[in-house]
Amino acid sequence: MITKILAVAIIAVMFADWFKPVQWIKDHFKMYNIKYIGSMFYCSKCCGLWFGLAYFQAVFPAVIVSLLAYLIKFLIDQIECWYEQ
């Protein structure tokens, strides 16, 4: 169960920020202009929550996935900031 939660969180972060083909598709179709749900595709917390709800069909694991996705994104940002110095 823990590995599934972590895997869904990593997939959410990749979909929201990292995987370049998905980023190109989102930018090409201007997903950020879609009202109310457009920003969900660019936020790791939102992607984590919705991917978690779709996969586990329960709120508690989805919230944990969202929290882990946020922490993973935060760690990635900190590592990138550290390498820029």
Salt bridges, closest charged atoms under 4 A:
ASP17 OD2 - LYS73 NZ 3.73
ASP77 OD1 - LYS73 NZ 2.82
